[in-house]
Amino acid sequence: ISRLDKLATARKGDPMASDVYLKLAGIYRRSGASRKALAAYDNAREEASCTPDQLGRSLVGSAEMLMATGDKRKAKTLLRSTIDNKGVPREYRIKASSLWDTLQPKKKKKASKKH
């Protein structure tokens, strides 16, 4: 992990930097380090050379990590902006929409009245 972290820092501004941050985020995520994964997803998005696919991966990843850490308000804000951002590939907007739905309060079913 520390090698990837150093590589990402050294590659700031390089087209590969976003990919390195996304790989690092995945490693942190799998190891249960949600806050470190969130930081890596955010760093991937801050790279000037970030492609639309990398942008989508980082936005959805950040939202998932916010949900994992219990910050549903920020997750909702990020998901809403992802869904509305036409620069994000459709597959990630769909994923964001699915995550958004999981954060919405469950609708109560009306009790049917029996006569």
SVG drawing of the C-alpha trace seen along z (x, -y; Angstrom):
<svg xmlns="http://www.w3.org/2000/svg" viewBox="-68 -20 75 27">
<polyline fill="none" stroke="black" stroke-width="0.4" points="0.0,0.0 2.7,-2.5 4.4,-1.9 1.1,-2.7 0.6,-5.8 4.1,-7.0 3.5,-6.3 0.3,-8.2 1.9,-11.2 4.8,-11.1 2.5,-11.0 0.4,-14.0 -0.8,-15.5 0.2,-12.4 -2.6,-10.6 -1.9,-7.5 -2.4,-9.2 -6.2,-8.7 -5.8,-5.0 -3.2,-4.6 -5.6,-6.4 -8.5,-4.2 -6.4,-1.0 -5.3,-2.3 -8.9,-3.0 -9.9,0.6 -7.2,2.0 -8.2,-0.2 -11.8,0.7 -11.2,4.5 -9.1,4.2 -12.0,2.3 -10.3,-1.1 -13.3,-3.1 -11.9,-6.5 -8.6,-5.9 -10.6,-4.5 -12.7,-7.7 -9.6,-9.9 -8.1,-7.9 -11.4,-8.1 -11.5,-11.8 -7.8,-12.2 -8.5,-10.3 -11.3,-12.8 -9.0,-15.8 -6.5,-14.8 -6.7,-17.1 -6.2,-14.1 -9.2,-12.2 -11.2,-10.5 -15.0,-10.3 -14.8,-6.6 -12.4,-7.4 -14.7,-10.3 -17.6,-7.9 -15.7,-5.2 -14.4,-7.8 -17.8,-9.4 -19.6,-6.1 -16.8,-4.8 -16.8,-7.9 -20.5,-7.7 -20.3,-4.1 -17.5,-4.9 -19.6,-7.8 -22.5,-5.3 -20.1,-2.8 -18.9,-5.5 -22.5,-6.5 -22.4,-9.9 -25.6,-9.5 -26.2,-13.3 -22.9,-13.7 -23.5,-10.5 -26.9,-11.7 -25.4,-15.0 -22.7,-13.2 -25.1,-10.7 -27.5,-13.5 -24.7,-15.4 -23.5,-12.1 -26.9,-11.3 -27.3,-14.8 -23.8,-15.0 -24.0,-14.1 -20.2,-14.0 -20.3,-10.8 -20.8,-7.6 -24.4,-6.3 -23.4,-3.0 -22.1,-5.1 -25.2,-7.3 -27.4,-4.2 -25.3,-2.8 -25.6,-6.1 -29.4,-6.0 -29.5,-2.5 -27.5,-3.7 -29.7,-6.8 -32.8,-4.5 -31.3,-2.6 -31.0,-5.8 -34.6,-6.9 -37.0,-6.2 -39.2,-3.2 -42.8,-4.0 -45.3,-2.7 -48.0,-0.5 -51.5,-1.7 -53.4,0.8 -56.3,2.1 -59.6,1.7 -61.8,4.7 -65.5,4.3"/>
</svg>
